[in-house]
Amino acid sequence: MKAAGNTVEEILHNLPEDRKAAFNQLHAVIVKNLPKGFEAAISYGGLGYVVPHRLYPDGYHCKPSEPLPFAGIASQKGSINFYHMGMYADPALLQWFQAEYPKHSSRKLDMGKSCVRFKKPEDIPYALIGELIQKVSVAQWIATYEAAYKPKTKKRSDNKQGATGNE
């Protein structure tokens, strides 16, 4: 579901009343804990936390006009969703989050590849999300992203011989 608004402020203002306080608190926790270089922005029509083009001019490989996404939040039909691409790309970070989650919530973890869904706003573990956000610097995220998604260039052989080497 596309967020209602064209700026971060509009998205935060146009939320359903029953989610506005929790969503704004989640945004505030993320912004407070974002490592230097990441910034809040509109990303794929929603509220995202990205590596801006001034730090990573290549942008996102799927759509280079978009800044490199790192995390995001969205108010969906039945939940508030938190997205963290680092958990998708780094199995150790995912394992850490899955092990820590029960220490912060009595609810079962409802998670996809990079998406954590909170059906009830009061179940959002703000402290855990703040801690998770701090764990990856911009430089670490770019390195992880490039290792996983950047096209590999083929090595050019300086061997002037043919494939068999018998020419």
C-alpha positions in Angstrom: 0.0 0.0 0.0 1.4 3.4 -1.0 1.8 5.8 1.8 -0.4 8.9 1.8 2.0 11.8 1.2 4.9 12.9 -0.9 7.2 13.9 2.0 8.3 12.2 5.2 6.3 14.8 7.2 3.1 14.3 5.1 3.3 10.5 5.5 3.7 10.9 9.3 0.8 13.4 9.4 -1.6 11.4 7.2 -1.6 8.1 9.1 -4.8 6.6 10.5 -5.4 8.0 14.0 -5.2 4.5 15.6 -1.6 4.1 14.3 -0.3 7.6 14.3 1.3 7.6 17.8 3.0 4.2 17.4 4.2 4.9 13.9 5.6 8.3 14.8 7.3 6.7 17.8 8.8 4.0 15.6 10.1 6.6 13.2 11.6 8.7 16.0 13.4 5.6 17.4 14.8 4.8 14.0 15.9 8.3 13.3 17.5 8.6 16.8 19.5 5.4 16.2 20.4 5.7 12.5 24.2 5.7 12.0 25.6 8.8 10.4 25.0 9.0 6.6 21.6 7.3 6.5 18.6 9.6 6.1 14.9 9.4 6.2 13.3 9.8 2.7 10.6 8.7 0.5 11.6 5.3 -0.8 9.5 3.3 -3.3 6.4 5.4 -2.3 6.9 4.8 1.5 8.9 6.0 4.4 12.4 4.7 4.1 15.8 5.1 5.6 18.4 5.2 2.8 21.9 5.8 1.7 21.5 9.0 -0.3 22.9 9.5 -3.8 25.5 11.9 -2.5 27.1 9.0 -0.6 26.2 6.2 -3.1 25.6 7.7 -6.6 24.9 4.3 -8.2 21.6 4.1 -6.3 19.6 0.9 -6.1 20.4 -1.7 -8.7 16.7 -2.3 -9.5 16.0 1.4 -10.0 19.2 3.5 -9.9 17.1 6.7 -9.7 16.2 5.6 -6.1 18.7 5.9 -3.3 20.0 2.7 -1.8 17.4 1.4 0.6 18.3 0.2 4.1 15.2 0.1 6.2 11.6 1.3 6.0 8.2 1.4 7.8 4.7 1.2 6.4 1.2 1.2 7.7 -0.4 -1.7 5.9 -4.0 -2.9 6.1 -3.6 -5.2 9.1 -0.3 -4.2 10.5 2.6 -1.7 10.9 5.5 -3.2 9.1 9.2 -2.6 9.7 11.7 -3.5 6.9 15.4 -4.0 7.5 17.4 -5.0 4.4 20.4 -5.8 6.6 18.6 -8.8 8.1 17.8 -10.1 4.6 21.4 -9.8 3.5 23.3 -10.8 6.6 22.3 -14.1 8.2 24.2 -13.3 11.4 22.2 -10.1 11.9 19.0 -12.0 11.3 20.0 -14.7 13.8 20.8 -12.0 16.4 17.4 -10.3 15.9 15.5 -13.6 16.1 17.3 -14.5 19.3 16.7 -11.1 20.9 13.1 -10.7 19.9 11.6 -13.0 22.6 13.5 -10.9 25.2 11.5 -7.8 24.1 8.1 -9.3 23.2 5.7 -12.0 24.4 4.2 -12.1 20.9 5.4 -14.6 18.3 7.7 -13.1 15.7 5.7 -12.5 12.5 8.4 -12.0 9.9 9.1 -12.4 6.2 12.6 -12.0 4.6 13.2 -8.4 5.6 9.8 -7.5 7.0 8.6 -7.7 10.6 4.8 -7.2 11.0 3.2 -5.8 14.1 -0.6 -6.4 14.1 -1.0 -4.4 17.4 0.9 -1.1 17.7 1.5 -1.8 21.4 3.6 -4.8 20.5 6.4 -2.9 18.7 9.7 -3.5 20.6 11.1 0.0 20.1 14.3 -0.6 22.1 15.1 -3.7 20.1 14.5 -1.9 16.8 16.7 1.0 17.9 19.5 -1.5 18.8 19.1 -3.2 15.5 19.3 0.0 13.5 22.6 0.9 15.2 24.3 -2.3 14.2 25.1 -1.5 10.6 27.0 1.6 9.4 26.6 3.1 5.9 30.0 1.7 4.9 29.1 -1.8 6.2 25.7 -1.7 4.4 27.3 -0.6 1.1 29.9 -3.4 1.3 27.2 -6.0 2.1 25.0 -4.7 -0.7 27.7 -4.7 -3.2 28.9 -8.1 -2.3 25.4 -9.5 -2.8 24.0 -7.4 -5.7 26.6 -5.6 -7.6 27.2 -7.2 -11.0 30.5 -9.0 -11.0 32.9 -8.0 -13.8 34.5 -10.8 -15.8 38.3 -11.0 -15.6 39.9 -10.3 -18.9 42.5 -12.9 -19.8 45.8 -11.6 -21.0 46.4 -15.0 -22.6 46.6 -14.4 -26.3 46.3 -18.1 -27.1 43.0 -19.8 -27.9 40.9 -21.7 -25.5 43.0 -24.9 -25.8 46.3 -23.1 -25.5 47.6 -25.1 -28.5 47.4 -22.4 -31.2 
